Amino acid sequence: SQTIHQWPATLVQPVGSPLSLECTVEGTSNPNLYWYRQAAGRGLQLLFYSVGIGQISSEVPQNLSASRPQDRQFILSSKKLLLSDSGFYLCACSRALETQYFGPGTRLLVL
Amino acid sequence: GQQVMQIPQYQHVQEGEDFTTYCNSSTTLSNIQWYKQRPGGHPVFLIQLVKSGEVKKQKRLTFQFGEAKKNSSLHITATQTTDVGTYFCAGTDSWGKLQFGAGTQVVVTP
């Protein structure tokens, strides 16, 4: 079965600084990959999804971007963080219409 | 576009009581999935329902998929403190896109 790694686990960054969150997947090939953000006590907001290397779909306009340089690597980035970017960032993977499996997440606090 | 609504948003339950959380979609779903997120944790897959009218059980949890495949419910009997967390439903539409509901946050009082 697949295993999803995310790092860092927690991150405190000043406003205006860059961001790079990494997600890697083991135990599966050619997965669909997803980035979600969850504000405190709220639901999951889909940010990006990818069906293959170099293929990124953005769900909401924002100052974040995503890249998929390798089949099982998904990166979330920002050039300049905003206060509103604080939240719990979750990476997930799935095969086609099947279940999504989530990584442990990265808690980001922008000050 | 498809919207998945969950009610209630919060559920306070006395230990030992039963409760139900509901999930409704504005469009017909290919399948519906349920996830549980413990406080401080990440969502964990519980179950997937695919067939119209399907009912599945996991110990004290009973999941139903509506006949029209537009709604679902999760019923928990004899609630325990380990049931604390947020329960999300997620529906897959005909284009294969999965949309999560906002979740039902469950608090259990001993």
Boltz contact constraints between the chains, C-beta under 6 A:
constraints:
  - contact:
      token1: [A, 43]
      token2: [B, 100]
      max_distance: 6.0
  - contact:
      token1: [A, 43]
      token2: [B, 102]
      max_distance: 6.0
  - contact:
      token1: [A, 43]
      token2: [B, 103]
      max_distance: 6.0
  - contact:
      token1: [A, 44]
      token2: [B, 100]
      max_distance: 6.0
  - contact:
      token1: [A, 90]
      token2: [B, 42]
      max_distance: 6.0
  - contact:
      token1: [A, 97]
      token2: [B, 92]
      max_distance: 6.0
  - contact:
      token1: [A, 97]
      token2: [B, 96]
      max_distance: 6.0
  - contact:
      token1: [A, 99]
      token2: [B, 45]
      max_distance: 6.0
  - contact:
      token1: [A, 99]
      token2: [B, 48]
      max_distance: 6.0
  - contact:
      token1: [A, 102]
      token2: [B, 42]
      max_distance: 6.0
  - contact:
      token1: [A, 102]
      token2: [B, 43]
      max_distance: 6.0
  - contact:
      token1: [A, 104]
      token2: [B, 42]
      max_distance: 6.0
  - contact:
      token1: [A, 105]
      token2: [B, 42]
      max_distance: 6.0
